[in-house]
Amino acid sequence: TLNTAQGRFTTGMSFDSAGSLYVTNFSANSVSRFNINGNLIGTFGSGYSTPEMIIFDSSHNAWVGNISGGGFRHFDALGNFISAKASGTRVDFMDLQPDQSTMLYTQEGSSILRWDVVNDVALTPFASSLGGNAYALRIRPNGDVLVANGANILRLNSAGAIVQTYDVAGQNSWFAINLAPDGTSFWSADFGTSNVYRIDIASGAVISTFNTGTASSTVFGLAVKGEITVANQLFISVAPKNSTNPINTQHCITATVVNQN
């Protein structure tokens, strides 16, 4: 058990590229950081107003969403403040698209909204009239978006259309969601029952489940180490192994993993 020592409750969490865990202390207006061994390093950044989610961009800088009109706060890897965007806007959960400019975010309503965090302007919603309450969301490498929507979990295509609905009997308060490293499944939790599920994206079948052992209304965030999202993709290039030797027809595959989230 990792304790931020900040009191009250936490919500969103994310791992950085070094395996350190960052946790938003929603009630204490702070972000705590643990190293890869689970040791508390201290707080990260400042100036928060009920922060609920933290993510990382391609430059390993952090974005923190704030509910009480704080918008998005941007920090470098050391926690130094860079800028604030969408001032006065409520931001619950969020994820950054591969252009490193378009942020999808939710406000516990029926829409998934968009904000251009480079030019600091609101964009047209990604999706509207979803029903339920849109909480945590994740963008997949193919552009699909998974969102925990209270009564169920939705998968939307890159155009914002609903293409699949997920649910488990007796679970009606889906809140947290993260992608599994295998790229074919996701994790989600119901804050009403404290049950956590791993679900196959294609079939909707439950792969595994466990209960956190905590009381009702206590599970408000997940983090999966090694999570692969739209901003963490594998780029492959092909080149001849020995172009000067006509006998050697083998090719070398080189893969560069760009860890952007």
C-alpha positions in Angstrom: 0.0 0.0 0.0 1.4 3.4 -1.0 0.4 6.3 1.1 0.8 9.9 -0.2 0.4 11.2 3.4 -1.7 14.0 2.0 -5.0 12.8 3.6 -8.5 12.5 2.1 -8.6 10.8 -1.2 -6.7 10.3 -4.5 -8.1 9.9 -8.1 -6.0 9.8 -11.3 -2.6 8.1 -11.6 0.1 7.7 -14.3 3.5 6.1 -14.7 6.3 8.1 -16.4 8.9 6.6 -18.7 11.2 5.7 -15.8 8.4 3.8 -14.0 7.7 6.4 -11.3 4.1 6.7 -10.3 2.3 10.1 -10.1 -0.9 10.3 -8.0 -3.3 13.2 -7.9 -4.4 14.1 -4.4 -7.8 15.5 -5.3 -8.7 16.8 -1.8 -5.2 18.1 -0.9 -4.6 20.0 -4.2 -1.3 18.3 -4.8 0.4 15.6 -6.9 2.5 13.0 -5.2 5.3 11.0 -6.8 6.6 7.5 -5.9 9.8 6.0 -7.4 9.9 2.6 -9.2 10.4 0.9 -5.8 7.3 2.5 -4.3 9.1 5.0 -2.1 7.4 8.4 -1.7 9.7 11.1 -3.3 7.4 14.0 -2.5 5.0 16.3 -4.3 5.2 17.4 -7.9 4.2 20.8 -9.4 1.9 23.3 -7.7 -1.0 25.6 -8.2 -3.7 22.9 -8.4 -7.4 23.3 -7.9 -8.8 19.8 -7.2 -6.6 17.9 -9.6 -8.1 14.7 -10.9 -5.8 13.3 -13.7 -2.2 13.5 -14.8 -0.7 12.3 -18.1 2.6 12.7 -20.0 3.3 14.1 -23.5 5.9 13.1 -26.0 8.5 15.3 -24.4 7.9 13.6 -21.0 6.2 16.8 -19.7 3.2 16.4 -17.5 -0.4 17.7 -17.9 -2.7 17.9 -14.9 -6.4 18.4 -15.2 -8.2 20.4 -12.5 -11.9 20.4 -11.7 -12.4 23.7 -9.9 -11.8 25.9 -13.0 -8.1 25.2 -13.2 -8.1 23.8 -16.7 -4.9 22.1 -17.7 -1.6 22.8 -15.9 1.6 21.9 -17.8 4.9 21.0 -16.1 8.3 19.8 -17.2 9.7 16.5 -16.0 11.1 18.1 -12.9 7.8 19.7 -11.9 8.6 23.2 -13.1 5.6 25.1 -14.3 5.4 25.7 -18.0 1.9 27.1 -18.7 -1.8 26.9 -17.9 -4.5 26.3 -20.6 -8.3 26.4 -20.6 -8.4 28.7 -17.5 -11.8 28.6 -15.9 -12.7 25.2 -17.5 -13.6 22.1 -15.5 -11.4 19.2 -16.4 -12.0 15.7 -15.0 -10.2 13.0 -17.0 -8.3 13.5 -20.2 -6.0 12.0 -22.8 -3.8 13.6 -25.4 -4.1 12.8 -29.1 -0.9 12.0 -31.2 -0.7 15.6 -32.6 0.3 16.6 -29.0 -2.1 19.5 -29.4 -5.6 18.1 -29.1 -6.7 17.1 -25.6 -9.9 15.0 -25.1 -11.4 15.5 -21.7 -14.6 14.9 -19.7 -16.7 16.8 -17.2 -18.8 13.9 -15.8 -21.5 14.8 -18.4 -22.8 13.2 -21.6 -20.0 14.5 -23.8 -16.3 14.0 -24.6 -14.9 17.5 -25.2 -11.8 18.8 -27.0 -9.3 21.5 -26.3 -6.3 22.7 -28.4 -3.7 23.1 -25.7 -1.1 24.6 -28.1 -3.3 27.5 -29.2 -5.4 27.5 -26.0 -8.8 27.4 -27.8 -11.9 25.2 -27.4 -12.7 22.8 -30.2 -16.0 21.2 -31.2 -16.9 18.2 -29.0 -15.5 14.8 -29.9 -18.8 13.1 -29.0 -22.1 14.2 -27.5 -25.3 12.7 -26.1 -23.5 9.6 -24.8 -26.0 9.2 -21.9 -24.7 8.3 -18.5 -21.7 10.2 -17.1 -18.4 10.3 -19.0 -15.5 9.7 -16.6 -12.0 8.3 -17.4 -11.1 7.9 -21.0 -8.2 6.4 -23.0 -7.3 6.8 -26.7 -6.1 3.6 -28.4 -3.3 3.6 -31.1 -5.9 3.1 -33.8 -7.8 6.2 -32.8 -10.6 4.5 -30.9 -11.6 6.0 -27.6 -12.7 4.0 -24.5 -14.6 5.9 -21.9 -16.0 4.7 -18.5 -19.6 6.1 -18.7 -21.1 5.2 -15.4 -23.7 2.5 -16.2 -21.4 1.0 -18.9 -18.2 1.4 -20.9 -18.2 2.7 -24.4 -15.8 2.3 -27.3 -16.0 5.1 -30.0 -14.2 5.2 -33.3 -11.9 8.0 -34.3 -15.0 10.0 -35.6 -16.7 9.8 -32.2 -19.4 7.2 -33.1 -20.2 4.5 -30.6 -19.1 1.1 -32.0 -19.3 -1.1 -28.9 -20.7 -1.2 -25.3 -19.2 -3.1 -22.4 -20.8 -4.0 -19.1 -20.7 -6.6 -16.3 -23.9 -7.6 -14.4 -24.2 -5.8 -11.1 -21.7 -3.1 -12.0 -23.3 0.3 -12.6 -20.7 2.8 -11.6 -17.8 2.4 -14.1 -15.3 5.3 -13.4 -11.7 4.4 -14.0 -10.2 3.0 -17.2 -6.7 2.1 -18.6 -5.4 0.1 -21.5 -3.5 -3.2 -20.9 0.0 -3.5 -22.4 -1.1 -6.3 -24.7 -3.1 -3.8 -26.8 -6.1 -6.1 -26.9 -7.7 -5.5 -23.5 -8.4 -2.8 -20.9 -8.8 -2.5 -17.1 -11.8 -0.7 -15.5 -13.2 -0.4 -12.0 -16.6 0.2 -10.5 -16.4 2.6 -7.6 -19.6 1.3 -6.1 -18.5 -2.3 -5.7 -14.7 -1.8 -5.6 -14.4 -4.5 -8.3 -11.7 -4.2 -10.9 -12.0 -6.0 -14.3 -9.8 -6.8 -17.2 -11.9 -7.0 -20.4 -11.2 -8.2 -23.9 -11.8 -5.3 -26.3 -12.9 -7.4 -29.3 -15.4 -9.7 -27.5 -16.2 -7.9 -24.3 -15.4 -11.0 -22.3 -14.0 -10.6 -18.7 -10.5 -12.0 -18.7 -9.8 -11.5 -14.9 -11.2 -9.7 -11.9 -10.4 -8.8 -8.3 -11.8 -6.7 -5.5 -9.6 -4.1 -3.9 -10.9 -4.9 -0.4 -11.8 -1.3 0.3 -15.2 0.1 1.0 -17.8 1.3 -1.5 -17.0 4.6 -3.3 -13.3 4.3 -2.8 -11.9 3.2 -6.2 -11.6 6.3 -8.4 -8.5 5.7 -10.5 -6.2 3.1 -12.0 -2.7 3.1 -13.5 -1.2 0.3 -15.6 2.6 0.2 -16.0 3.5 -0.4 -19.6 0.2 0.9 -20.9 0.2 1.5 -24.7 -2.0 4.4 -25.8 -2.2 6.4 -29.0 0.8 8.5 -27.8 2.9 5.4 -27.2 3.4 3.6 -30.5 5.8 1.4 -32.2 7.4 2.8 -35.4 9.2 0.2 -37.6 11.6 0.9 -40.5 13.1 -1.7 -42.8 16.6 -1.6 -44.4 18.9 -4.1 -46.2 21.2 -5.9 -43.9 24.0 -5.9 -46.5 23.1 -4.1 -49.7 26.6 -4.6 -51.2 26.4 -8.4 -51.0 24.0 -9.8 -53.6 24.1 -13.3 -52.0 22.8 -12.0 -48.6 19.2 -11.2 -49.1 18.3 -10.9 -45.4 16.8 -7.7 -44.1 17.1 -6.1 -40.7 14.0 -4.9 -38.9 14.7 -2.0 -36.5 12.1 -0.8 -34.1 12.1 2.4 -32.1 9.7 2.7 -29.3 8.6 6.2 -28.7 7.3 6.4 -25.2 5.0 9.4 -25.3 2.7 8.7 -22.4 
